[in-house]
Amino acid sequence: MSFFVMRHGESVWNKENKFTGWTDVGLSEKGEQEAIIAGEKLKKINFDHIICSDLIRTKQTADLVITNKNIVFTISPEVKERDYGDLTGIVKKVIKEY
């Protein structure tokens, strides 16, 4: 059995260098291209199951990476990234200035 872990492509807030956490923002154009390229590199692997968080950027990435639409696909909030709390939405550079 093989196990792959993959991060989502660049999100709109990643591009803006903001703490994202659980805020549900989509992929940027670059993030979409990153997912397409990853899909090309992984296309010879026959995945049995995909698990991704319930955030749109992870679902978008999985949809662009996996071309086999018959695959078992589980959406699980338990694999969500960390929540940044009050830092969510703040540009990281602002925090460094303190």
N, CA, C and O atoms as a printed pandas DataFrame, in Angstrom:
     atom_number atom_name residue_name chain_id  residue_number  x_coord  y_coord  z_coord
0              1         N          MET        A               1    0.842   -1.171    0.000
1              2        CA          MET        A               1    0.000    0.000    0.000
2              3         C          MET        A               1    0.891    1.239    0.000
3              4         O          MET        A               1    1.904    1.293    0.697
4              5         N          SER        A               2    0.502    2.212   -0.777
5              6        CA          SER        A               2    1.198    3.498   -0.810
6              7         C          SER        A               2    0.274    4.569   -0.246
7              8         O          SER        A               2   -0.949    4.477   -0.347
8              9         N          PHE        A               3    0.878    5.568    0.337
9             10        CA          PHE        A               3    0.126    6.656    0.956
10            11         C          PHE        A               3    0.758    7.966    0.503
11            12         O          PHE        A               3    1.958    8.164    0.691
12            13         N          PHE        A               4   -0.017    8.852   -0.082
13            14        CA          PHE        A               4    0.468   10.147   -0.550
14            15         C          PHE        A               4   -0.199   11.259    0.247
15            16         O          PHE        A               4   -1.391   11.197    0.546
16            17         N          VAL        A               5    0.579   12.266    0.582
17            18        CA          VAL        A               5    0.043   13.462    1.235
18            19         C          VAL        A               5    0.346   14.634    0.320
19            20         O          VAL        A               5    1.469   14.790   -0.161
20            21         N          MET        A               6   -0.658   15.446    0.088
21            22        CA          MET        A               6   -0.483   16.584   -0.818
22            23         C          MET        A               6   -1.185   17.796   -0.240
23            24         O          MET        A               6   -2.291   17.698    0.292
24            25         N          ARG        A               7   -0.545   18.913   -0.348
25            26        CA          ARG        A               7   -1.147   20.172    0.080
26            27         C          ARG        A               7   -1.927   20.751   -1.089
27            28         O          ARG        A               7   -1.624   20.465   -2.247
28            29         N          HIS        A               8   -2.920   21.556   -0.787
29            30        CA          HIS        A               8   -3.693   22.219   -1.841
30            31         C          HIS        A               8   -2.811   23.214   -2.587
31            32         O          HIS        A               8   -1.762   23.623   -2.088
32            33         N          GLY        A               9   -3.241   23.597   -3.779
33            34        CA          GLY        A               9   -2.540   24.625   -4.533
34            35         C          GLY        A               9   -2.669   25.978   -3.841
35            36         O          GLY        A               9   -3.417   26.131   -2.875
36            37         N          GLU        A              10   -1.933   26.943   -4.350
37            38        CA          GLU        A              10   -1.964   28.288   -3.767
38            39         C          GLU        A              10   -3.394   28.821   -3.746
39            40         O          GLU        A              10   -4.098   28.799   -4.756
40            41         N          SER        A              11   -3.804   29.300   -2.575
41            42        CA          SER        A              11   -5.130   29.912   -2.459
42            43         C          SER        A              11   -5.013   31.422   -2.693
43            44         O          SER        A              11   -3.918   31.980   -2.749
44            45         N          VAL        A              12   -6.157   32.050   -2.825
45            46        CA          VAL        A              12   -6.187   33.501   -3.003
46            47         C          VAL        A              12   -5.507   34.188   -1.816
47            48         O          VAL        A              12   -4.752   35.142   -2.004
48            49         N          TRP        A              13   -5.769   33.710   -0.598
49            50        CA          TRP        A              13   -5.152   34.327    0.581
50            51         C          TRP        A              13   -3.679   33.953    0.716
51            52         O          TRP        A              13   -2.903   34.742    1.254
52            53         N          ASN        A              14   -3.269   32.770    0.242
53            54        CA          ASN        A              14   -1.835   32.460    0.224
54            55         C          ASN        A              14   -1.121   33.496   -0.641
55            56         O          ASN        A              14   -0.053   33.993   -0.282
56            57         N          LYS        A              15   -1.720   33.809   -1.771
57            58        CA          LYS        A              15   -1.141   34.787   -2.695
58            59         C          LYS        A              15   -1.000   36.156   -2.031
59            60         O          LYS        A              15   -0.033   36.880   -2.270
60            61         N          GLU        A              16   -1.980   36.497   -1.192
61            62        CA          GLU        A              16   -1.962   37.785   -0.491
62            63         C          GLU        A              16   -1.169   37.710    0.817
63            64         O          GLU        A              16   -1.088   38.690    1.557
64            65         N          ASN        A              17   -0.585   36.535    1.095
65            66        CA          ASN        A              17    0.237   36.296    2.287
66            67         C          ASN        A              17   -0.544   36.506    3.590
67            68         O          ASN        A              17   -0.028   37.064    4.559
68            69         N          LYS        A              18   -1.790   36.048    3.588
69            70        CA          LYS        A              18   -2.645   36.161    4.770
70            71         C          LYS        A              18   -2.722   34.820    5.491
71            72         O          LYS        A              18   -2.605   33.760    4.875
72            73         N          PHE        A              19   -2.918   34.884    6.797
73            74        CA          PHE        A              19   -3.225   33.681    7.562
74            75         C          PHE        A              19   -4.613   33.225    7.122
75            76         O          PHE        A              19   -5.572   33.993    7.187
76            77         N          THR        A              20   -4.717   31.990    6.680
77            78        CA          THR        A              20   -5.975   31.507    6.129
78            79         C          THR        A              20   -6.725   30.616    7.099
79            80         O          THR        A              20   -7.881   30.887    7.427
80            81         N          GLY        A              21   -6.084   29.562    7.558
81            82        CA          GLY        A              21   -6.742   28.652    8.489
82            83         C          GLY        A              21   -8.017   28.072    7.917
83            84         O          GLY        A              21   -8.005   27.484    6.835
84            85         N          TRP        A              22   -9.119   28.231    8.632
85            86        CA          TRP        A              22  -10.378   27.614    8.238
86            87         C          TRP        A              22  -11.242   28.492    7.350
87            88         O          TRP        A              22  -12.348   28.093    6.986
88            89         N          THR        A              23  -10.762   29.685    6.988
89            90        CA          THR        A              23  -11.540   30.532    6.083
90            91         C          THR        A              23  -11.601   29.845    4.722
91            92         O          THR        A              23  -10.585   29.378    4.206
92            93         N          ASP        A              24  -12.773   29.789    4.158
93            94        CA          ASP        A              24  -12.994   29.005    2.942
94            95         C          ASP        A              24  -12.771   29.848    1.696
95            96         O          ASP        A              24  -13.719   30.340    1.084
96            97         N          VAL        A              25  -11.511   30.006    1.330
97            98        CA          VAL        A              25  -11.166   30.739    0.111
98            99         C          VAL        A              25  -10.712   29.750   -0.956
99           100         O          VAL        A              25  -10.148   28.699   -0.651
100          101         N          GLY        A              26  -10.963   30.101   -2.190
101          102        CA          GLY        A              26  -10.626   29.224   -3.306
102          103         C          GLY        A              26   -9.190   29.360   -3.766
103          104         O          GLY        A              26   -8.406   30.131   -3.213
104          105         N          LEU        A              27   -8.870   28.600   -4.781
105          106        CA          LEU        A              27   -7.531   28.626   -5.364
106          107         C          LEU        A              27   -7.326   29.884   -6.209
107          108         O          LEU        A              27   -8.265   30.413   -6.803
108          109         N          SER        A              28   -6.099   30.340   -6.246
109          110        CA          SER        A              28   -5.716   31.399   -7.179
110          111         C          SER        A              28   -5.491   30.746   -8.545
111          112         O          SER        A              28   -5.528   29.521   -8.658
112          113         N          GLU        A              29   -5.261   31.544   -9.566
113          114        CA          GLU        A              29   -4.941   30.984  -10.886
114          115         C          GLU        A              29   -3.683   30.130  -10.811
115          116         O          GLU        A              29   -3.609   29.065  -11.424
116          117         N          LYS        A              30   -2.692   30.604  -10.056
117          118        CA          LYS        A              30   -1.457   29.833   -9.881
118          119         C          LYS        A              30   -1.756   28.506   -9.193
119          120         O          LYS        A              30   -1.211   27.470   -9.574
120          121         N          GLY        A              31   -2.620   28.534   -8.180
121          122        CA          GLY        A              31   -2.991   27.311   -7.474
122          123         C          GLY        A              31   -3.670   26.300   -8.381
123          124         O          GLY        A              31   -3.432   25.098   -8.269
124          125         N          GLU        A              32   -4.518   26.790   -9.279
125          126        CA          GLU        A              32   -5.155   25.892  -10.247
126          127         C          GLU        A              32   -4.106   25.261  -11.150
127          128         O          GLU        A              32   -4.159   24.061  -11.422
128          129         N          GLN        A              33   -3.164   26.055  -11.611
129          130        CA          GLN        A              33   -2.102   25.524  -12.466
130          131         C          GLN        A              33   -1.226   24.523  -11.707
131          132         O          GLN        A              33   -0.821   23.505  -12.267
132          133         N          GLU        A              34   -0.935   24.809  -10.436
133          134        CA          GLU        A              34   -0.149   23.871   -9.618
134          135         C          GLU        A              34   -0.861   22.523   -9.516
135          136         O          GLU        A              34   -0.226   21.472   -9.608
136          137         N          ALA        A              35   -2.177   22.557   -9.325
137          138        CA          ALA        A              35   -2.943   21.315   -9.214
138          139         C          ALA        A              35   -2.955   20.551  -10.534
139          140         O          ALA        A              35   -2.837   19.325  -10.543
140          141         N          ILE        A              36   -3.096   21.258  -11.633
141          142        CA          ILE        A              36   -3.075   20.616  -12.950
142          143         C          ILE        A              36   -1.724   19.958  -13.196
143          144         O          ILE        A              36   -1.666   18.828  -13.681
144          145         N          ILE        A              37   -0.645   20.649  -12.869
145          146        CA          ILE        A              37    0.708   20.095  -13.038
146          147         C          ILE        A              37    0.893   18.868  -12.148
147          148         O          ILE        A              37    1.455   17.864  -12.587
148          149         N          ALA        A              38    0.425   18.941  -10.905
149          150        CA          ALA        A              38    0.514   17.782  -10.002
150          151         C          ALA        A              38   -0.259   16.606  -10.590
151          152         O          ALA        A              38    0.202   15.466  -10.537
152          153         N          GLY        A              39   -1.414   16.880  -11.141
153          154        CA          GLY        A              39   -2.208   15.826  -11.765
154          155         C          GLY        A              39   -1.472   15.161  -12.916
155          156         O          GLY        A              39   -1.545   13.943  -13.082
156          157         N          GLU        A              40   -0.767   15.950  -13.707
157          158        CA          GLU        A              40    0.032   15.402  -14.808
158          159         C          GLU        A              40    1.132   14.495  -14.272
159          160         O          GLU        A              40    1.384   13.423  -14.821
160          161         N          LYS        A              41    1.780   14.927  -13.203
161          162        CA          LYS        A              41    2.878   14.141  -12.629
162          163         C          LYS        A              41    2.383   12.860  -11.951
163          164         O          LYS        A              41    3.129   11.886  -11.845
164          165         N          LEU        A              42    1.139   12.859  -11.496
165          166        CA          LEU        A              42    0.596   11.709  -10.767
166          167         C          LEU        A              42   -0.353   10.856  -11.609
167          168         O          LEU        A              42   -0.945    9.911  -11.088
168          169         N          LYS        A              43   -0.508   11.162  -12.879
169          170        CA          LYS        A              43   -1.547   10.510  -13.675
170          171         C          LYS        A              43   -1.353    9.008  -13.858
171          172         O          LYS        A              43   -2.323    8.305  -14.142
172          173         N          LYS        A              44   -0.150    8.499  -13.706
173          174        CA          LYS        A              44    0.094    7.058  -13.863
174          175         C          LYS        A              44   -0.194    6.272  -12.587
175          176         O          LYS        A              44   -0.150    5.042  -12.593
176          177         N          ILE        A              45   -0.485    6.970  -11.504
177          178        CA          ILE        A              45   -0.769    6.302  -10.238
178          179         C          ILE        A              45   -2.277    6.072  -10.137
179          180         O          ILE        A              45   -3.073    6.990  -10.332
180          181         N          ASN        A              46   -2.644    4.855   -9.836
181          182        CA          ASN        A              46   -4.064    4.512   -9.684
182          183         C          ASN        A              46   -4.454    4.651   -8.222
183          184         O          ASN        A              46   -4.256    3.725   -7.434
184          185         N          PHE        A              47   -4.992    5.773   -7.864
185          186        CA          PHE        A              47   -5.434    6.006   -6.494
186          187         C          PHE        A              47   -6.729    5.251   -6.240
187          188         O          PHE        A              47   -7.599    5.182   -7.107
188          189         N          ASP        A              48   -6.849    4.687   -5.043
189          190        CA          ASP        A              48   -8.060    3.984   -4.642
190          191         C          ASP        A              48   -9.021    4.893   -3.885
191          192         O          ASP        A              48  -10.238    4.717   -3.935
192          193         N          HIS        A              49   -8.456    5.856   -3.192
193          194        CA          HIS        A              49   -9.265    6.660   -2.282
194          195         C          HIS        A              49   -8.603    8.023   -2.095
195          196         O          HIS        A              49   -7.383    8.118   -1.967
196          197         N          ILE        A              50   -9.401    9.051   -2.080
197          198        CA          ILE        A              50   -8.928   10.414   -1.813
198          199         C          ILE        A              50   -9.657   10.916   -0.572
199          200         O          ILE        A              50  -10.875   10.774   -0.457
200          201         N          ILE        A              51   -8.915   11.497    0.344
201          202        CA          ILE        A              51   -9.516   12.142    1.505
202          203         C          ILE        A              51   -9.052   13.591    1.497
203          204         O          ILE        A              51   -7.853   13.860    1.419
204          205         N          CYS        A              52   -9.983   14.516    1.577
205          206        CA          CYS        A              52   -9.601   15.923    1.659
206          207         C          CYS        A              52  -10.513   16.641    2.644
207          208         O          CYS        A              52  -11.585   16.150    2.997
208          209         N          SER        A              53  -10.071   17.799    3.074
209          210        CA          SER        A              53  -10.884   18.561    4.022
210          211         C          SER        A              53  -12.116   19.122    3.319
211          212         O          SER        A              53  -12.278   18.983    2.107
212          213         N          ASP        A              54  -12.964   19.747    4.096
213          214        CA          ASP        A              54  -14.190   20.312    3.549
214          215         C          ASP        A              54  -14.006   21.729    3.012
215          216         O          ASP        A              54  -14.984   22.385    2.656
216          217         N          LEU        A              55  -12.772   22.204    2.951
217          218        CA          LEU        A              55  -12.502   23.540    2.426
218          219         C          LEU        A              55  -12.460   23.512    0.903
219          220         O          LEU        A              55  -11.963   22.557    0.305
220          221         N          ILE        A              56  -12.978   24.552    0.289
221          222        CA          ILE        A              56  -13.097   24.575   -1.168
222          223         C          ILE        A              56  -11.744   24.448   -1.869
223          224         O          ILE        A              56  -11.662   23.817   -2.923
224          225         N          ARG        A              57  -10.691   25.027   -1.313
225          226        CA          ARG        A              57   -9.383   24.956   -1.983
226          227         C          ARG        A              57   -8.860   23.527   -2.049
227          228         O          ARG        A              57   -8.163   23.172   -2.999
228          229         N          THR        A              58   -9.184   22.701   -1.053
229          230        CA          THR        A              58   -8.734   21.307   -1.095
230          231         C          THR        A              58   -9.576   20.503   -2.078
231          232         O          THR        A              58   -9.055   19.642   -2.788
232          233         N          LYS        A              59  -10.873   20.781   -2.120
233          234        CA          LYS        A              59  -11.739   20.076   -3.072
234          235         C          LYS        A              59  -11.386   20.470   -4.503
235          236         O          LYS        A              59  -11.368   19.618   -5.393
236          237         N          GLN        A              60  -11.105   21.757   -4.734
237          238        CA          GLN        A              60  -10.713   22.212   -6.072
238          239         C          GLN        A              60   -9.417   21.524   -6.504
239          240         O          GLN        A              60   -9.298   21.065   -7.640
240          241         N          THR        A              61   -8.455   21.459   -5.591
241          242        CA          THR        A              61   -7.177   20.820   -5.903
242          243         C          THR        A              61   -7.398   19.356   -6.263
243          244         O          THR        A              61   -6.894   18.884   -7.283
244          245         N          ALA        A              62   -8.144   18.639   -5.435
245          246        CA          ALA        A              62   -8.395   17.215   -5.698
246          247         C          ALA        A              62   -9.090   17.020   -7.047
247          248         O          ALA        A              62   -8.732   16.114   -7.800
248          249         N          ASP        A              63  -10.067   17.852   -7.355
249          250        CA          ASP        A              63  -10.781   17.738   -8.631
250          251         C          ASP        A              63   -9.856   17.943   -9.823
251          252         O          ASP        A              63  -10.024   17.299  -10.859
252          253         N          LEU        A              64   -8.878   18.839   -9.683
253          254        CA          LEU        A              64   -7.951   19.110  -10.781
254          255         C          LEU        A              64   -6.848   18.059  -10.876
255          256         O          LEU        A              64   -6.322   17.811  -11.961
256          257         N          VAL        A              65   -6.499   17.451   -9.767
257          258        CA          VAL        A              65   -5.431   16.444   -9.754
258          259         C          VAL        A              65   -5.943   15.097  -10.247
259          260         O          VAL        A              65   -5.279   14.433  -11.043
260          261         N          ILE        A              66   -7.101   14.699   -9.788
261          262        CA          ILE        A              66   -7.624   13.363  -10.081
262          263         C          ILE        A              66   -8.564   13.416  -11.277
263          264         O          ILE        A              66   -9.588   14.099  -11.249
264          265         N          THR        A              67   -8.208   12.697  -12.313
265          266        CA          THR        A              67   -9.047   12.665  -13.513
266          267         C          THR        A              67   -9.992   11.467  -13.500
267          268         O          THR        A              67  -10.981   11.456  -14.232
268          269         N          ASN        A              68   -9.699   10.455  -12.675
269          270        CA          ASN        A              68  -10.561    9.276  -12.548
270          271         C          ASN        A              68  -11.731    9.629  -11.632
271          272         O          ASN        A              68  -11.579    9.642  -10.411
272          273         N          LYS        A              69  -12.867    9.908  -12.199
273          274        CA          LYS        A              69  -14.020   10.353  -11.409
274          275         C          LYS        A              69  -14.725    9.193  -10.702
275          276         O          LYS        A              69  -15.674    9.424   -9.953
276          277         N          ASN        A              70  -14.280    7.949  -10.923
277          278        CA          ASN        A              70  -14.882    6.795  -10.248
278          279         C          ASN        A              70  -14.207    6.478   -8.916
279          280         O          ASN        A              70  -14.572    5.511   -8.248
280          281         N          ILE        A              71  -13.257    7.263   -8.543
281          282        CA          ILE        A              71  -12.500    7.028   -7.317
282          283         C          ILE        A              71  -13.359    7.321   -6.081
283          284         O          ILE        A              71  -14.247    8.173   -6.123
284          285         N          VAL        A              72  -13.090    6.615   -4.992
285          286        CA          VAL        A              72  -13.779    6.890   -3.730
286          287         C          VAL        A              72  -13.242    8.208   -3.187
287          288         O          VAL        A              72  -12.032    8.377   -3.035
288          289         N          PHE        A              73  -14.129    9.124   -2.902
289          290        CA          PHE        A              73  -13.741   10.478   -2.511
290          291         C          PHE        A              73  -14.431   10.804   -1.192
291          292         O          PHE        A              73  -15.659   10.848   -1.125
292          293         N          THR        A              74  -13.648   11.032   -0.148
293          294        CA          THR        A              74  -14.194   11.342    1.166
294          295         C          THR        A              74  -13.825   12.767    1.556
295          296         O          THR        A              74  -12.655   13.149    1.511
296          297         N          ILE        A              75  -14.819   13.542    1.935
297          298        CA          ILE        A              75  -14.581   14.894    2.434
298          299         C          ILE        A              75  -14.700   14.834    3.951
299          300         O          ILE        A              75  -15.720   14.410    4.496
300          301         N          SER        A              76  -13.632   15.268    4.620
301          302        CA          SER        A              76  -13.578   15.133    6.072
302          303         C          SER        A              76  -13.035   16.403    6.723
303          304         O          SER        A              76  -11.904   16.800    6.443
304          305         N          PRO        A              77  -13.817   17.044    7.584
305          306        CA          PRO        A              77  -13.320   18.237    8.282
306          307         C          PRO        A              77  -12.183   17.911    9.257
307          308         O          PRO        A              77  -11.468   18.809    9.700
308          309         N          GLU        A              78  -12.018   16.631    9.591
309          310        CA          GLU        A              78  -10.970   16.240   10.534
310          311         C          GLU        A              78   -9.557   16.437    9.977
311          312         O          GLU        A              78   -8.598   16.475   10.747
312          313         N          VAL        A              79   -9.413   16.563    8.664
313          314        CA          VAL        A              79   -8.083   16.760    8.087
314          315         C          VAL        A              79   -7.832   18.223    7.701
315          316         O          VAL        A              79   -6.911   18.527    6.943
316          317         N          LYS        A              80   -8.650   19.101    8.225
317          318        CA          LYS        A              80   -8.486   20.537    7.982
318          319         C          LYS        A              80   -7.184   21.044    8.602
319          320         O          LYS        A              80   -6.717   20.514    9.610
320          321         N          GLU        A              81   -6.614   22.066    7.993
321          322        CA          GLU        A              81   -5.423   22.675    8.583
322          323         C          GLU        A              81   -5.777   23.403    9.872
323          324         O          GLU        A              81   -6.947   23.503   10.240
324          325         N          ARG        A              82   -4.767   23.900   10.542
325          326        CA          ARG        A              82   -5.022   24.564   11.836
326          327         C          ARG        A              82   -5.817   25.848   11.654
327          328         O          ARG        A              82   -5.791   26.489   10.603
328          329         N          ASP        A              83   -6.513   26.190   12.708
329          330        CA          ASP        A              83   -7.276   27.435   12.749
330          331         C          ASP        A              83   -6.377   28.506   13.369
331          332         O          ASP        A              83   -5.791   28.282   14.428
332          333         N          TYR        A              84   -6.266   29.642   12.733
333          334        CA          TYR        A              84   -5.406   30.719   13.232
334          335         C          TYR        A              84   -6.119   31.676   14.176
335          336         O          TYR        A              84   -5.514   32.633   14.661
336          337         N          GLY        A              85   -7.382   31.432   14.438
337          338        CA          GLY        A              85   -8.114   32.264   15.396
338          339         C          GLY        A              85   -8.117   33.728   14.987
339          340         O          GLY        A              85   -8.473   34.063   13.857
340          341         N          ASP        A              86   -7.717   34.604   15.915
341          342        CA          ASP        A              86   -7.741   36.051   15.671
342          343         C          ASP        A              86   -6.762   36.499   14.586
343          344         O          ASP        A              86   -6.883   37.609   14.067
344          345         N          LEU        A              87   -5.797   35.651   14.241
345          346        CA          LEU        A              87   -4.845   36.001   13.184
346          347         C          LEU        A              87   -5.430   35.811   11.782
347          348         O          LEU        A              87   -4.883   36.326   10.807
348          349         N          THR        A              88   -6.522   35.085   11.682
349          350        CA          THR        A              88   -7.127   34.783   10.385
350          351         C          THR        A              88   -7.426   36.066    9.613
351          352         O          THR        A              88   -8.058   36.991   10.123
352          353         N          GLY        A              89   -6.951   36.091    8.367
353          354        CA          GLY        A              89   -7.193   37.230    7.487
354          355         C          GLY        A              89   -6.160   38.332    7.587
355          356         O          GLY        A              89   -6.180   39.269    6.789
356          357         N          ILE        A              90   -5.253   38.239    8.555
357          358        CA          ILE        A              90   -4.222   39.269    8.730
358          359         C          ILE        A              90   -3.030   38.939    7.842
359          360         O          ILE        A              90   -2.622   37.782    7.740
360          361         N          VAL        A              91   -2.479   39.956    7.204
361          362        CA          VAL        A              91   -1.289   39.787    6.384
362          363         C          VAL        A              91   -0.121   39.462    7.311
363          364         O          VAL        A              91    0.088   40.149    8.311
364          365         N          LYS        A              92    0.632   38.429    6.988
365          366        CA          LYS        A              92    1.705   37.941    7.856
366          367         C          LYS        A              92    2.760   39.003    8.152
367          368         O          LYS        A              92    3.328   39.025    9.244
368          369         N          LYS        A              93    3.022   39.868    7.203
369          370        CA          LYS        A              93    4.022   40.915    7.394
370          371         C          LYS        A              93    3.639   41.835    8.554
371          372         O          LYS        A              93    4.509   42.310    9.284
372          373         N          VAL        A              94    2.354   42.084    8.722
373          374        CA          VAL        A              94    1.871   42.947    9.809
374          375         C          VAL        A              94    2.265   42.357   11.160
375          376         O          VAL        A              94    2.680   43.088   12.059
376          377         N          ILE        A              95    2.141   41.059   11.305
377          378        CA          ILE        A              95    2.485   40.382   12.564
378          379         C          ILE        A              95    3.982   40.494   12.829
379          380         O          ILE        A              95    4.391   40.695   13.972
380          381         N          LYS        A              96    4.803   40.367   11.791
381          382        CA          LYS        A              96    6.251   40.451   11.956
382          383         C          LYS        A              96    6.697   41.829   12.431
383          384         O          LYS        A              96    7.758   41.960   13.040
384          385         N          GLU        A              97    5.903   42.848   12.160
385          386        CA          GLU        A              97    6.280   44.224   12.541
386          387         C          GLU        A              97    6.096   44.486   14.014
387          388         O          GLU        A              97    6.615   45.477   14.527
388          389         N          TYR        A              98    5.364   43.620   14.724
389          390        CA          TYR        A              98    5.141   43.811   16.158
390          391         C          TYR        A              98    6.322   43.374   16.968
391          392         O          TYR        A              98    6.298   43.468   18.195
